[in-house]
Amino acid sequence: MSVPHPGGDPNANLYAQLKRDVLDCVPQITAVEYVPDDIEATQLRAIFDPARLDPPRGPNSPELTVKWYRQDPHDWFRINYTDPNTGFHPGWHQDEDHPDLGRAHFQYSVADTEDRWGITFQHETPSLVLWEIVEELLEDVRPTYQYANEGP
C-alpha cells in the first residue's frame, strides 16, 4: 500500500528544469512528456528507446516516471522505471512508505524477486539527485538486478 504525498502541488518550474537539465540530455531517452499535460503536470514521463539500452531490449519502450513535490524539510518524490519487455520495475522513493529504511529507499521487482533497502544521495538538488538515479539505473541497476536471474 502506498502512502500519498503529504500535500502541495508539483512545482511546474521544477519539472521544466528536470526535463531540460536531465532527461532531455540522456541519449537513451527519446521523448519526455508532462503528464497529463504541460499545464496540469503532476509528473514527468521519459520514454527510452529499447535499442539504445545496453543490453538492448525490445520492442516496447521502457519508461521512467518522475513525481516530485517540493517541501520542507525534505522533498517527497517517487522515480520509477518500468520495462514492459521484461517486467523489471525499480524505484527510488523519498516518502513515508518505509520509515524503517530511512528517509529514502530503493526497491525493485522482477519475475519472482523483489527487495528494498534504504539509500542516501550524494546531492540534495533535485536535478543532481535525478542525475544520480539515471546514472545508477543505466550503469548499475539494470545490469545487476534486471538480468541477474537470466540464464546464458
N, C-alpha and C positions, 0 to 999 in steps of 0.2 A: 504494500500500500504506500502511496506516495503522499508526502506532506506538501500541501500547496505553499507557494511562495508567500512570504509574510506580508505582502502588500506593496502598493505603489505601482506605478506604470513603468513599462520599459522605457528607457531613455532612447528616443529616436536618434539623437546625435551620437550616442554610443554605438548603436547598431550601424550607422553610416560609417563611423570610424573603424569598427571591427571589419566591416565589409571591405572598405578601401585599403586599410593598412595591413590586413592579414589575409583574409580569404581570397580577395582578388589577386593576390601575389603568389598564391600556391599553384604551381604549374599543373598539378594533378586535378585541380578543380576547374570545371568548365563553365559553371554558372553559379551565381549567388542570388537568392531571392528573399525578399521580405515576405513573411507570412503573417496574416493573409494577404497583405499588400503593403506598399511603402507608406501609406497614410496611417493604417491601423496596425502597424507591425508589432507583433507580440514575440516574434522570433525570427532568426535567420535560418535559411536552408542552403547549404552548399552541396552542389552536385559534382561527384567525382566521375572522371572518365575511367571506366574499369581497365582500359588498355594502357593507361598511364600509370597504373599502380604496379608496384613491384612486390611479389609477382602479380602479373595481370590476372584479373578475374572478370568474368562477364557472363552474359551480355548485359545484365542490368546494372544501372549506375548506383553505387553506394552513395549515401547522404550523411552529412554532418549537420545536426540541428543545434542552434545556439539560442538559449533563453537566458537573459541576463537582466537582473534588477539591481540598480544602484541603491545602496542603503548603508546606514551606519549601524554598527561599527564595521560590518563586513558585508560585501555584496553577496547576493544569492544568485547562483547560476547552475544551469544544467547544460552540459555539452555532450551530445550523444551521437555516435556513429552507428550506422546500420548498413550491413552488406546483404542485400536480398539474394545474392548468389550463394552465400554460404550460411546465412543465419547468424552471422557474427554480430554481436552488439556490445561494444564497450561504452562506458560513460564516465565522465568526470563531473562530480556534483559537489557544490558547496551549498548545502541545505541542512535541514534538520532531520532527515530521514534516518541517519545512523549516528546518533550523538556519541556512541561508544567508540567510534572511529575518529573522532576529532571534527574539526571544522569542515574539512573536505575529504572526499573519498573517491576512489576509482573502483569501478565494478565492471564485470564483463560476463557474457554468457555466449556459449557456442555449443551446439549439439547438446550433450547431457552434462556439460561442465559449466559451473558458474562460481564466481568468487568476488570478494570485495575487501578492500583494506584502506586504511587512512593514508592520505598523501599530504604533502606540502608543496607549495610552488616557490620558485626562486624569486618571483616578482609579485607585486600586488596590482600593477597597472593592468587593466583588462586586456588591452591589445597584446601585452607581453605574456600574460597568462595564456591567452588563446594561442599565441605562437608556440609556447611550451607544449601545449596539448597537441597541436597539429604535428609538431616535430616528433613528439613521443608516439603518436598514432602511427605515423608513416615509418619511423625508424626502429621502433621497439615493439609497440603493442600488436600491430598486425603480424609481423614475423614471429613473435613469441607466442601469442595466445590464439590467433586465428587459425594457425596451421599446426599447432602443437599436437593435435590428435590425428592428423592425417598420416597415412602410410606413404611409402616411397612411390 
